[in-house]
Amino acid sequence: MVLGVTLLDLVSGQGVTVRYSREGDSRRQYRNRTGFPHGIEKARGAAKGLKLPA
């Protein structure tokens, strides 16, 4: 039983590696990302009308 699960884990791990591997030394580029899902312009001024609890 344990051997079967281990074998399944190894095979699925290799499949994921083949499917999502990158060619050569290509790395992901994050230079154009702000960290704001709707953009920085939408985030600016978003809390203007927010009332803080006393």
N, C-alpha and C positions, 0 to 999 in steps of 0.2 A: 504494500500500500504506500509506504513512505517513498519507496523507490519510484513508483509511478508518478507521484506528485512531484518529486524532484525532477524527473525526466520532463514532465509537462512544463515545469517552471523554466528549465533550461531551454526548451524548444521555443516557448513563447518569448523568452528574453532575447533570443537570437533573432526571432522574427521582428520584434520591435526595433532592434538595432539596425537591421537591414532596411526596414521601412523608413526610419527617420534619420538615417545617417547622412552627413553632408560630404560632398566630394572635396577632396584635397584639404586645404586649410581655410575653407570658407567659414567665417564666423558670423554670428548674428550681429546686426548693426542696430544700436539703440540711440544713435545720435539725434534722430529727429523725434524722439519720444519725450513727452512732457510729464507723464505720470497722471495726467488728468484725462478721464475717459471721454469727456465731451469737449476737450480743448481748453486752453488757458483763457481764451477770451470769454467763454461761457462761465468760467469759475470766478472771474473778476467781478466784483460787485454782487455776488450771489447772496451775501449775508447782510446787505444794506438794510433791508426791512426787518431783520431779525430782532425780536425783543427778548432781552435777557431776563431770566427770572430774578426777582429781588431777593 
